[in-house]
């Protein structure tokens, strides 16, 4: 969203698993999020919701957490190009898609990627070394192989049996995204906040080689290719 609005920024990376404490010490909070994974609010999720979360943005004397709050902060401070339509009905549709992507799609994408890491730690570590969003969680291959499966089990409540259920739930989600694209809510001539919520979750799932065939030929794949293309 920052690049879309051509707002200069400096990126600061914090270590995965330590990020709730790191952002809290920098004056951020969790933005009022209440998350669950597979219907469970694991202790680490509760801890993150209590302390802090990423992404977090500091600017103009403000500290803002979560994608949704950052989108509104950016539109307030840098109105063009707008992340929300001026028309009230169109804005309502965009906000509905954005809310669903934040509450349902984002967690499903994390659990789909992590269930694969639990099932095939070596394969997930190799594929997670580079992708549409760079390396996945950790730069080092051995660190990814050792730690990411534990993140999946302990934080996001996935195990070796989770894959079938998670993948069965993916086509209806993709159908919903495609329908929003057909209606012009997503993927229109002017990108909006919902586009920037949906595309990264799809990009995360695409670290799994077996996910691409489920998206091929769909408008949803065109959307993620538009915002987060495969690295050259």
C-alpha positions in Angstrom: 0.0 0.0 0.0 2.9 2.3 0.7 4.4 1.7 -2.6 1.1 2.0 -4.4 0.7 5.5 -2.9 4.4 6.2 -3.5 5.0 7.0 0.1 8.7 6.7 1.1 9.3 4.4 4.0 12.0 2.6 5.9 11.4 -1.1 6.6 12.4 -2.6 10.0 12.3 -6.4 10.3 11.7 -8.1 13.7 12.4 -11.7 14.5 9.4 -14.1 14.1 8.1 -15.3 17.5 9.6 -12.3 19.3 7.6 -9.8 17.2 4.8 -9.3 19.7 7.2 -8.2 22.4 9.4 -6.2 20.0 6.6 -4.1 18.6 5.2 -3.6 22.1 8.5 -2.2 23.3 8.4 0.2 20.3 5.1 1.6 21.4 2.7 -0.4 19.2 -0.3 -2.6 20.3 -2.2 -5.4 18.7 -4.8 -3.1 17.1 -7.7 -4.8 18.8 -7.4 -8.1 17.0 -8.9 -11.3 18.4 -7.8 -14.2 16.4 -8.3 -18.0 16.4 -6.9 -20.9 14.5 -9.2 -23.7 13.6 -11.6 -22.5 16.3 -8.8 -22.5 18.9 -7.3 -19.5 20.6 -3.9 -21.0 21.4 -1.8 -19.5 24.1 0.7 -17.8 21.7 -2.2 -16.3 19.7 -3.7 -14.9 23.0 -0.2 -13.6 23.8 0.1 -11.8 20.5 -3.4 -10.4 20.7 -2.5 -9.0 24.1 0.9 -7.5 23.3 1.3 -6.5 19.6 1.3 -7.6 16.0 2.9 -6.8 12.6 2.6 -5.1 10.3 2.9 -1.9 12.3 3.5 1.6 10.9 5.0 4.7 12.6 4.5 8.0 10.9 3.3 11.6 11.6 3.6 11.0 15.3 1.3 8.0 15.2 1.8 4.3 15.7 -0.7 2.2 13.8 -1.1 -1.6 13.9 -2.8 -4.1 11.5 -3.4 -3.9 7.8 -6.9 -2.5 8.1 -5.9 0.4 10.4 -2.8 1.2 8.3 -5.0 1.4 5.1 -7.3 4.0 6.8 -4.3 5.9 8.2 -2.7 6.1 4.7 -5.9 7.2 3.1 -6.2 10.0 5.7 -2.6 11.2 5.3 -2.1 10.4 1.6 -5.5 10.5 -0.1 -4.4 9.6 -3.6 -4.6 7.0 -5.0 -7.5 6.2 -2.6 -7.7 2.7 -1.1 -11.4 3.0 -0.6 -14.0 4.1 -3.2 -15.8 7.4 -2.6 -19.2 5.8 -3.4 -20.8 4.5 -0.1 -22.1 1.3 -1.6 -18.9 0.5 -3.4 -16.9 1.2 -0.2 -19.2 -1.1 1.8 -18.5 -3.9 -0.6 -14.7 -3.3 -0.5 -14.8 -3.2 3.3 -16.8 -6.5 3.4 -14.2 -8.2 1.2 -11.3 -6.6 3.3 -12.9 -7.8 6.6 -13.4 -11.4 5.3 -9.8 -11.5 3.9 -8.5 -10.3 7.3 -10.6 -12.6 9.5 -11.0 -15.8 7.4 -8.7 -15.9 4.4 -5.5 -14.8 6.1 -5.7 -17.4 8.8 -6.7 -20.1 6.3 -3.6 -19.2 4.2 -1.3 -19.4 7.2 -2.7 -22.8 8.2 -2.6 -24.2 4.7 1.1 -23.2 4.4 2.0 -24.4 7.8 0.2 -27.7 7.5 2.4 -28.4 4.5 5.5 -27.5 6.6 4.4 -30.0 9.3 3.9 -32.7 6.7 7.1 -32.0 4.7 9.5 -29.8 6.7 12.4 -30.2 4.2 10.3 -29.4 1.1 8.7 -26.5 2.8 12.1 -25.2 3.9 13.4 -25.4 0.3 10.3 -23.7 -1.2 10.2 -21.1 1.5 13.7 -19.8 0.6 12.3 -17.6 -2.1 8.9 -16.7 -3.5 6.5 -13.9 -4.2 7.1 -12.3 -0.8 10.8 -13.3 -0.3 11.9 -15.9 2.2 9.3 -17.4 4.4 9.6 -16.3 8.1 13.4 -17.1 8.4 16.3 -16.5 6.0 18.1 -19.7 7.0 17.0 -23.0 5.5 17.8 -25.0 8.6 16.0 -22.5 10.8 12.9 -22.8 8.6 13.0 -26.5 8.7 13.3 -26.8 12.4 11.1 -23.9 13.7 8.3 -23.4 11.1 6.7 -26.9 11.8 6.6 -26.0 15.5 4.9 -22.7 14.7 2.3 -24.6 12.8 1.6 -27.1 15.6 1.8 -24.9 18.7 0.5 -21.6 17.4 -1.8 -22.3 14.4 -3.1 -25.7 15.5 -2.2 -27.8 12.5 -0.9 -31.4 12.3 -0.3 -34.1 9.7 -4.1 -34.7 9.5 -5.1 -31.0 8.9 -4.2 -30.9 5.2 -7.3 -32.6 3.8 -9.8 -30.4 5.7 -7.9 -27.2 4.9 -7.6 -27.9 1.2 -11.3 -28.9 1.0 -12.2 -25.5 2.3 -10.0 -23.6 -0.3 -12.2 -23.9 -3.5 -15.2 -22.1 -1.9 -12.8 -19.3 -0.8 -11.4 -19.0 -4.3 -14.9 -19.0 -5.7 -15.8 -16.1 -3.4 -12.7 -14.1 -4.5 -13.5 -14.8 -8.2 -17.1 -13.6 -7.7 -15.8 -10.3 -6.1 -13.5 -9.9 -9.1 -16.4 -10.5 -11.5 -18.4 -7.8 -9.6 -15.6 -5.3 -9.7 -15.1 -5.3 -6.0 -11.6 -6.7 -6.4 -9.1 -6.4 -9.3 -10.6 -3.3 -10.8 -8.9 -0.5 -12.6 -8.0 1.1 -9.2 -6.6 -1.2 -6.6 -8.2 -1.0 -3.2 -7.6 -2.0 0.4 -9.3 -5.4 -0.1 -6.9 -6.2 -3.1 -4.0 -5.6 -0.8 -5.5 -7.9 1.8 -6.4 -10.8 -0.5 -3.3 -11.0 -2.7 -0.7 -11.6 0.0 -2.7 -14.5 1.5 -2.9 -16.1 -2.0 0.8 -15.5 -2.4 1.5 -17.2 0.9 -0.4 -20.3 -0.1 1.5 -20.4 -3.4 4.7 -21.2 -1.6 3.2 -24.7 -1.7 3.8 -26.2 -5.2 0.5 -28.2 -5.0 -1.6 -25.1 -4.6 -0.9 -23.6 -8.1 -3.0 -26.1 -10.0 -6.0 -25.1 -7.8 -5.6 -21.5 -8.9 -4.6 -21.9 -12.5 -7.2 -20.3 -14.8 -8.9 -18.4 -12.0 -9.2 -14.6 -11.9 -7.8 -15.0 -8.3 -4.4 -16.0 -9.7 -4.5 -13.0 -12.1 -5.0 -10.8 -9.1 -2.0 -12.2 -7.2 0.1 -12.1 -10.3 -0.8 -8.4 -10.7 0.2 -7.4 -7.2 2.9 -10.0 -6.2 4.3 -11.6 -9.3 6.7 -14.5 -9.3 10.3 -13.4 -8.7 12.3 -13.1 -11.9 
